[in-house]
């Protein structure tokens, strides 16, 4: 699975907002500095997050960005979808729309299962859990599997 820079930056920015606490407001410049992100690119990502309803923006001397809902209610999957679209696509389509013939006839089922596995992690983990380092048991189990930390 490919995790784009947009997704990585978006999650990092939202974790910074979550760390600011409920109602905490952080400027785009401070978010970029905190996570060492390119500010112009981050501002475009913040616009996507605002349009998707994950953050609010406020203008003025005490302006900046804040979470639109508690960090306990924002799943990482919500963030991915907001900045990069569906969790799994096959040739630009949703996995259940991929149709194969012949020897590849059952490949579509594998792509649907892959999406379900990704959902199991990304939709079950909230920003609050990542911030606290308290991942759900199924995710901790995946991390403890042999080879989980090895690149292949």
mmCIF file of the C-alpha atoms, coordinates in Angstrom:
data_MODEL
# 
_entry.id   MODEL 
# 
loop_
_atom_site.group_PDB 
_atom_site.id 
_atom_site.type_symbol 
_atom_site.label_atom_id 
_atom_site.label_alt_id 
_atom_site.label_comp_id 
_atom_site.label_asym_id 
_atom_site.label_entity_id 
_atom_site.label_seq_id 
_atom_site.pdbx_PDB_ins_code 
_atom_site.Cartn_x 
_atom_site.Cartn_y 
_atom_site.Cartn_z 
_atom_site.occupancy 
_atom_site.B_iso_or_equiv 
_atom_site.pdbx_formal_charge 
_atom_site.auth_seq_id 
_atom_site.auth_comp_id 
_atom_site.auth_asym_id 
_atom_site.auth_atom_id 
_atom_site.pdbx_PDB_model_num 
ATOM 1   C CA . UNK A 1 1   ? 0.000   0.000   0.000   1.00 0.00 ? 1   UNK A CA 1 
ATOM 2   C CA . UNK A 1 2   ? 1.219   3.467   -0.863  1.00 0.00 ? 2   UNK A CA 1 
ATOM 3   C CA . UNK A 1 3   ? 0.737   6.208   1.746   1.00 0.00 ? 3   UNK A CA 1 
ATOM 4   C CA . UNK A 1 4   ? 0.994   9.529   -0.024  1.00 0.00 ? 4   UNK A CA 1 
ATOM 5   C CA . UNK A 1 5   ? 2.757   12.607  1.299   1.00 0.00 ? 5   UNK A CA 1 
ATOM 6   C CA . UNK A 1 6   ? -0.679  14.285  1.389   1.00 0.00 ? 6   UNK A CA 1 
ATOM 7   C CA . UNK A 1 7   ? -2.001  11.621  3.760   1.00 0.00 ? 7   UNK A CA 1 
ATOM 8   C CA . UNK A 1 8   ? 1.135   11.597  5.910   1.00 0.00 ? 8   UNK A CA 1 
ATOM 9   C CA . UNK A 1 9   ? 1.143   15.393  6.211   1.00 0.00 ? 9   UNK A CA 1 
ATOM 10  C CA . UNK A 1 10  ? -2.609  15.544  6.884   1.00 0.00 ? 10  UNK A CA 1 
ATOM 11  C CA . UNK A 1 11  ? -2.429  13.016  9.713   1.00 0.00 ? 11  UNK A CA 1 
ATOM 12  C CA . UNK A 1 12  ? 0.599   14.760  11.224  1.00 0.00 ? 12  UNK A CA 1 
ATOM 13  C CA . UNK A 1 13  ? -1.142  18.146  11.098  1.00 0.00 ? 13  UNK A CA 1 
ATOM 14  C CA . UNK A 1 14  ? -4.303  16.735  12.677  1.00 0.00 ? 14  UNK A CA 1 
ATOM 15  C CA . UNK A 1 15  ? -2.293  15.053  15.424  1.00 0.00 ? 15  UNK A CA 1 
ATOM 16  C CA . UNK A 1 16  ? -0.752  18.447  16.178  1.00 0.00 ? 16  UNK A CA 1 
ATOM 17  C CA . UNK A 1 17  ? -4.244  19.966  16.353  1.00 0.00 ? 17  UNK A CA 1 
ATOM 18  C CA . UNK A 1 18  ? -5.384  17.107  18.602  1.00 0.00 ? 18  UNK A CA 1 
ATOM 19  C CA . UNK A 1 19  ? -2.402  17.734  20.891  1.00 0.00 ? 19  UNK A CA 1 
ATOM 20  C CA . UNK A 1 20  ? -3.530  21.385  21.192  1.00 0.00 ? 20  UNK A CA 1 
ATOM 21  C CA . UNK A 1 21  ? -6.607  20.103  23.002  1.00 0.00 ? 21  UNK A CA 1 
ATOM 22  C CA . UNK A 1 22  ? -10.319 20.707  22.526  1.00 0.00 ? 22  UNK A CA 1 
ATOM 23  C CA . UNK A 1 23  ? -10.878 24.129  21.021  1.00 0.00 ? 23  UNK A CA 1 
ATOM 24  C CA . UNK A 1 24  ? -7.142  24.692  20.617  1.00 0.00 ? 24  UNK A CA 1 
ATOM 25  C CA . UNK A 1 25  ? -6.303  26.778  17.565  1.00 0.00 ? 25  UNK A CA 1 
ATOM 26  C CA . UNK A 1 26  ? -3.015  26.493  15.703  1.00 0.00 ? 26  UNK A CA 1 
ATOM 27  C CA . UNK A 1 27  ? -1.880  28.609  12.753  1.00 0.00 ? 27  UNK A CA 1 
ATOM 28  C CA . UNK A 1 28  ? -0.918  26.999  9.481   1.00 0.00 ? 28  UNK A CA 1 
ATOM 29  C CA . UNK A 1 29  ? 2.585   28.377  9.937   1.00 0.00 ? 29  UNK A CA 1 
ATOM 30  C CA . UNK A 1 30  ? 2.866   26.759  13.390  1.00 0.00 ? 30  UNK A CA 1 
ATOM 31  C CA . UNK A 1 31  ? 1.550   23.431  12.043  1.00 0.00 ? 31  UNK A CA 1 
ATOM 32  C CA . UNK A 1 32  ? 4.115   23.488  9.251   1.00 0.00 ? 32  UNK A CA 1 
ATOM 33  C CA . UNK A 1 33  ? 6.930   24.385  11.655  1.00 0.00 ? 33  UNK A CA 1 
ATOM 34  C CA . UNK A 1 34  ? 5.946   21.782  14.267  1.00 0.00 ? 34  UNK A CA 1 
ATOM 35  C CA . UNK A 1 35  ? 5.999   18.940  11.754  1.00 0.00 ? 35  UNK A CA 1 
ATOM 36  C CA . UNK A 1 36  ? 8.626   20.409  9.403   1.00 0.00 ? 36  UNK A CA 1 
ATOM 37  C CA . UNK A 1 37  ? 6.229   20.447  6.448   1.00 0.00 ? 37  UNK A CA 1 
ATOM 38  C CA . UNK A 1 38  ? 6.237   22.711  3.380   1.00 0.00 ? 38  UNK A CA 1 
ATOM 39  C CA . UNK A 1 39  ? 3.713   25.422  4.288   1.00 0.00 ? 39  UNK A CA 1 
ATOM 40  C CA . UNK A 1 40  ? 2.182   25.984  0.828   1.00 0.00 ? 40  UNK A CA 1 
ATOM 41  C CA . UNK A 1 41  ? 1.569   22.251  0.329   1.00 0.00 ? 41  UNK A CA 1 
ATOM 42  C CA . UNK A 1 42  ? 0.168   21.995  3.859   1.00 0.00 ? 42  UNK A CA 1 
ATOM 43  C CA . UNK A 1 43  ? -2.228  24.900  3.253   1.00 0.00 ? 43  UNK A CA 1 
ATOM 44  C CA . UNK A 1 44  ? -3.714  23.036  0.258   1.00 0.00 ? 44  UNK A CA 1 
ATOM 45  C CA . UNK A 1 45  ? -4.129  19.925  2.423   1.00 0.00 ? 45  UNK A CA 1 
ATOM 46  C CA . UNK A 1 46  ? -5.745  21.981  5.203   1.00 0.00 ? 46  UNK A CA 1 
ATOM 47  C CA . UNK A 1 47  ? -8.243  23.324  2.657   1.00 0.00 ? 47  UNK A CA 1 
ATOM 48  C CA . UNK A 1 48  ? -9.217  19.732  1.769   1.00 0.00 ? 48  UNK A CA 1 
ATOM 49  C CA . UNK A 1 49  ? -9.560  18.865  5.461   1.00 0.00 ? 49  UNK A CA 1 
ATOM 50  C CA . UNK A 1 50  ? -11.743 21.934  6.015   1.00 0.00 ? 50  UNK A CA 1 
ATOM 51  C CA . UNK A 1 51  ? -13.987 21.090  3.038   1.00 0.00 ? 51  UNK A CA 1 
ATOM 52  C CA . UNK A 1 52  ? -14.395 17.546  4.360   1.00 0.00 ? 52  UNK A CA 1 
ATOM 53  C CA . UNK A 1 53  ? -15.499 18.862  7.748   1.00 0.00 ? 53  UNK A CA 1 
ATOM 54  C CA . UNK A 1 54  ? -12.551 17.531  9.762   1.00 0.00 ? 54  UNK A CA 1 
ATOM 55  C CA . UNK A 1 55  ? -11.180 20.947  10.742  1.00 0.00 ? 55  UNK A CA 1 
ATOM 56  C CA . UNK A 1 56  ? -12.397 24.502  11.166  1.00 0.00 ? 56  UNK A CA 1 
ATOM 57  C CA . UNK A 1 57  ? -10.521 27.644  10.291  1.00 0.00 ? 57  UNK A CA 1 
ATOM 58  C CA . UNK A 1 58  ? -10.791 31.021  11.941  1.00 0.00 ? 58  UNK A CA 1 
ATOM 59  C CA . UNK A 1 59  ? -9.406  34.311  10.655  1.00 0.00 ? 59  UNK A CA 1 
ATOM 60  C CA . UNK A 1 60  ? -7.939  37.131  12.625  1.00 0.00 ? 60  UNK A CA 1 
ATOM 61  C CA . UNK A 1 61  ? -5.218  37.705  15.203  1.00 0.00 ? 61  UNK A CA 1 
ATOM 62  C CA . UNK A 1 62  ? -6.217  34.600  17.179  1.00 0.00 ? 62  UNK A CA 1 
ATOM 63  C CA . UNK A 1 63  ? -7.060  32.660  14.034  1.00 0.00 ? 63  UNK A CA 1 
ATOM 64  C CA . UNK A 1 64  ? -5.849  29.333  12.840  1.00 0.00 ? 64  UNK A CA 1 
ATOM 65  C CA . UNK A 1 65  ? -7.134  25.793  12.598  1.00 0.00 ? 65  UNK A CA 1 
ATOM 66  C CA . UNK A 1 66  ? -8.853  23.510  15.071  1.00 0.00 ? 66  UNK A CA 1 
ATOM 67  C CA . UNK A 1 67  ? -10.452 20.076  14.942  1.00 0.00 ? 67  UNK A CA 1 
ATOM 68  C CA . UNK A 1 68  ? -14.138 20.174  13.983  1.00 0.00 ? 68  UNK A CA 1 
ATOM 69  C CA . UNK A 1 69  ? -14.884 17.188  16.244  1.00 0.00 ? 69  UNK A CA 1 
ATOM 70  C CA . UNK A 1 70  ? -13.063 15.527  19.105  1.00 0.00 ? 70  UNK A CA 1 
ATOM 71  C CA . UNK A 1 71  ? -9.955  13.514  18.199  1.00 0.00 ? 71  UNK A CA 1 
ATOM 72  C CA . UNK A 1 72  ? -11.746 10.456  19.624  1.00 0.00 ? 72  UNK A CA 1 
ATOM 73  C CA . UNK A 1 73  ? -14.265 10.747  16.784  1.00 0.00 ? 73  UNK A CA 1 
ATOM 74  C CA . UNK A 1 74  ? -11.881 11.152  13.839  1.00 0.00 ? 74  UNK A CA 1 
ATOM 75  C CA . UNK A 1 75  ? -10.603 7.897   12.357  1.00 0.00 ? 75  UNK A CA 1 
ATOM 76  C CA . UNK A 1 76  ? -7.388  7.894   10.361  1.00 0.00 ? 76  UNK A CA 1 
ATOM 77  C CA . UNK A 1 77  ? -9.440  6.466   7.481   1.00 0.00 ? 77  UNK A CA 1 
ATOM 78  C CA . UNK A 1 78  ? -11.516 9.676   7.478   1.00 0.00 ? 78  UNK A CA 1 
ATOM 79  C CA . UNK A 1 79  ? -8.325  11.666  6.967   1.00 0.00 ? 79  UNK A CA 1 
ATOM 80  C CA . UNK A 1 80  ? -7.093  9.431   4.119   1.00 0.00 ? 80  UNK A CA 1 
ATOM 81  C CA . UNK A 1 81  ? -10.418 9.719   2.309   1.00 0.00 ? 81  UNK A CA 1 
ATOM 82  C CA . UNK A 1 82  ? -10.471 13.508  2.778   1.00 0.00 ? 82  UNK A CA 1 
ATOM 83  C CA . UNK A 1 83  ? -7.122  14.085  1.099   1.00 0.00 ? 83  UNK A CA 1 
ATOM 84  C CA . UNK A 1 84  ? -6.653  11.076  -1.208  1.00 0.00 ? 84  UNK A CA 1 
ATOM 85  C CA . UNK A 1 85  ? -10.112 9.635   -1.867  1.00 0.00 ? 85  UNK A CA 1 
ATOM 86  C CA . UNK A 1 86  ? -11.155 5.984   -1.459  1.00 0.00 ? 86  UNK A CA 1 
ATOM 87  C CA . UNK A 1 87  ? -8.911  3.657   0.530   1.00 0.00 ? 87  UNK A CA 1 
ATOM 88  C CA . UNK A 1 88  ? -8.500  1.219   -2.352  1.00 0.00 ? 88  UNK A CA 1 
ATOM 89  C CA . UNK A 1 89  ? -8.881  1.712   -6.087  1.00 0.00 ? 89  UNK A CA 1 
ATOM 90  C CA . UNK A 1 90  ? -8.148  -0.575  -9.000  1.00 0.00 ? 90  UNK A CA 1 
ATOM 91  C CA . UNK A 1 91  ? -7.414  1.249   -12.234 1.00 0.00 ? 91  UNK A CA 1 
ATOM 92  C CA . UNK A 1 92  ? -9.368  4.248   -10.927 1.00 0.00 ? 92  UNK A CA 1 
ATOM 93  C CA . UNK A 1 93  ? -12.422 2.209   -9.880  1.00 0.00 ? 93  UNK A CA 1 
ATOM 94  C CA . UNK A 1 94  ? -13.643 0.795   -6.598  1.00 0.00 ? 94  UNK A CA 1 
ATOM 95  C CA . UNK A 1 95  ? -12.512 -2.838  -6.115  1.00 0.00 ? 95  UNK A CA 1 
ATOM 96  C CA . UNK A 1 96  ? -16.031 -4.298  -6.371  1.00 0.00 ? 96  UNK A CA 1 
ATOM 97  C CA . UNK A 1 97  ? -16.363 -2.792  -9.849  1.00 0.00 ? 97  UNK A CA 1 
ATOM 98  C CA . UNK A 1 98  ? -13.272 -4.569  -11.213 1.00 0.00 ? 98  UNK A CA 1 
ATOM 99  C CA . UNK A 1 99  ? -14.310 -7.464  -13.436 1.00 0.00 ? 99  UNK A CA 1 
ATOM 100 C CA . UNK A 1 100 ? -11.846 -10.086 -14.622 1.00 0.00 ? 100 UNK A CA 1 
ATOM 101 C CA . UNK A 1 101 ? -12.051 -13.044 -16.970 1.00 0.00 ? 101 UNK A CA 1 
ATOM 102 C CA . UNK A 1 102 ? -10.226 -16.309 -17.377 1.00 0.00 ? 102 UNK A CA 1 
ATOM 103 C CA . UNK A 1 103 ? -7.396  -17.077 -14.990 1.00 0.00 ? 103 UNK A CA 1 
ATOM 104 C CA . UNK A 1 104 ? -7.884  -13.738 -13.204 1.00 0.00 ? 104 UNK A CA 1 
ATOM 105 C CA . UNK A 1 105 ? -11.615 -14.328 -12.629 1.00 0.00 ? 105 UNK A CA 1 
ATOM 106 C CA . UNK A 1 106 ? -11.345 -14.257 -8.813  1.00 0.00 ? 106 UNK A CA 1 
ATOM 107 C CA . UNK A 1 107 ? -8.850  -11.403 -8.529  1.00 0.00 ? 107 UNK A CA 1 
ATOM 108 C CA . UNK A 1 108 ? -11.584 -8.874  -7.755  1.00 0.00 ? 108 UNK A CA 1 
ATOM 109 C CA . UNK A 1 109 ? -12.374 -10.725 -4.521  1.00 0.00 ? 109 UNK A CA 1 
ATOM 110 C CA . UNK A 1 110 ? -8.758  -10.300 -3.421  1.00 0.00 ? 110 UNK A CA 1 
ATOM 111 C CA . UNK A 1 111 ? -8.905  -6.536  -4.024  1.00 0.00 ? 111 UNK A CA 1 
ATOM 112 C CA . UNK A 1 112 ? -12.147 -6.279  -2.005  1.00 0.00 ? 112 UNK A CA 1 
ATOM 113 C CA . UNK A 1 113 ? -10.518 -8.265  0.833   1.00 0.00 ? 113 UNK A CA 1 
ATOM 114 C CA . UNK A 1 114 ? -7.505  -5.938  0.728   1.00 0.00 ? 114 UNK A CA 1 
ATOM 115 C CA . UNK A 1 115 ? -9.787  -2.920  1.102   1.00 0.00 ? 115 UNK A CA 1 
ATOM 116 C CA . UNK A 1 116 ? -11.551 -4.616  4.025   1.00 0.00 ? 116 UNK A CA 1 
ATOM 117 C CA . UNK A 1 117 ? -8.193  -5.262  5.729   1.00 0.00 ? 117 UNK A CA 1 
ATOM 118 C CA . UNK A 1 118 ? -7.126  -1.639  5.264   1.00 0.00 ? 118 UNK A CA 1 
ATOM 119 C CA . UNK A 1 119 ? -10.468 -0.484  6.671   1.00 0.00 ? 119 UNK A CA 1 
ATOM 120 C CA . UNK A 1 120 ? -9.945  -2.744  9.687   1.00 0.00 ? 120 UNK A CA 1 
ATOM 121 C CA . UNK A 1 121 ? -6.901  -0.692  10.608  1.00 0.00 ? 121 UNK A CA 1 
ATOM 122 C CA . UNK A 1 122 ? -7.608  2.823   9.341   1.00 0.00 ? 122 UNK A CA 1 
ATOM 123 C CA . UNK A 1 123 ? -11.271 3.043   10.328  1.00 0.00 ? 123 UNK A CA 1 
ATOM 124 C CA . UNK A 1 124 ? -10.712 1.564   13.797  1.00 0.00 ? 124 UNK A CA 1 
ATOM 125 C CA . UNK A 1 125 ? -7.856  3.844   14.833  1.00 0.00 ? 125 UNK A CA 1 
ATOM 126 C CA . UNK A 1 126 ? -8.651  7.401   15.918  1.00 0.00 ? 126 UNK A CA 1 
ATOM 127 C CA . UNK A 1 127 ? -6.376  10.411  16.070  1.00 0.00 ? 127 UNK A CA 1 
ATOM 128 C CA . UNK A 1 128 ? -6.656  10.281  19.857  1.00 0.00 ? 128 UNK A CA 1 
ATOM 129 C CA . UNK A 1 129 ? -5.390  6.685   19.951  1.00 0.00 ? 129 UNK A CA 1 
ATOM 130 C CA . UNK A 1 130 ? -2.402  7.524   17.756  1.00 0.00 ? 130 UNK A CA 1 
ATOM 131 C CA . UNK A 1 131 ? -1.653  10.632  19.828  1.00 0.00 ? 131 UNK A CA 1 
ATOM 132 C CA . UNK A 1 132 ? -1.682  8.589   23.052  1.00 0.00 ? 132 UNK A CA 1 
ATOM 133 C CA . UNK A 1 133 ? 0.115   5.591   21.513  1.00 0.00 ? 133 UNK A CA 1 
ATOM 134 C CA . UNK A 1 134 ? -2.782  3.393   22.623  1.00 0.00 ? 134 UNK A CA 1 
ATOM 135 C CA . UNK A 1 135 ? -3.687  1.476   19.478  1.00 0.00 ? 135 UNK A CA 1 
ATOM 136 C CA . UNK A 1 136 ? -6.605  -0.990  19.506  1.00 0.00 ? 136 UNK A CA 1 
ATOM 137 C CA . UNK A 1 137 ? -5.814  -4.633  20.310  1.00 0.00 ? 137 UNK A CA 1 
ATOM 138 C CA . UNK A 1 138 ? -6.286  -5.899  16.712  1.00 0.00 ? 138 UNK A CA 1 
ATOM 139 C CA . UNK A 1 139 ? -3.761  -3.320  15.480  1.00 0.00 ? 139 UNK A CA 1 
ATOM 140 C CA . UNK A 1 140 ? -1.300  -4.145  18.261  1.00 0.00 ? 140 UNK A CA 1 
ATOM 141 C CA . UNK A 1 141 ? -1.679  -7.800  17.275  1.00 0.00 ? 141 UNK A CA 1 
ATOM 142 C CA . UNK A 1 142 ? -0.747  -6.971  13.676  1.00 0.00 ? 142 UNK A CA 1 
ATOM 143 C CA . UNK A 1 143 ? 2.316   -5.098  14.939  1.00 0.00 ? 143 UNK A CA 1 
ATOM 144 C CA . UNK A 1 144 ? 3.440   -8.137  16.918  1.00 0.00 ? 144 UNK A CA 1 
ATOM 145 C CA . UNK A 1 145 ? 3.234   -10.571 14.003  1.00 0.00 ? 145 UNK A CA 1 
ATOM 146 C CA . UNK A 1 146 ? 6.560   -11.963 12.778  1.00 0.00 ? 146 UNK A CA 1 
ATOM 147 C CA . UNK A 1 147 ? 7.855   -9.822  9.942   1.00 0.00 ? 147 UNK A CA 1 
ATOM 148 C CA . UNK A 1 148 ? 5.527   -6.880  10.645  1.00 0.00 ? 148 UNK A CA 1 
ATOM 149 C CA . UNK A 1 149 ? 8.462   -4.497  10.998  1.00 0.00 ? 149 UNK A CA 1 
ATOM 150 C CA . UNK A 1 150 ? 10.486  -5.942  8.096   1.00 0.00 ? 150 UNK A CA 1 
ATOM 151 C CA . UNK A 1 151 ? 10.318  -4.403  4.645   1.00 0.00 ? 151 UNK A CA 1 
ATOM 152 C CA . UNK A 1 152 ? 9.888   -6.748  1.747   1.00 0.00 ? 152 UNK A CA 1 
# 
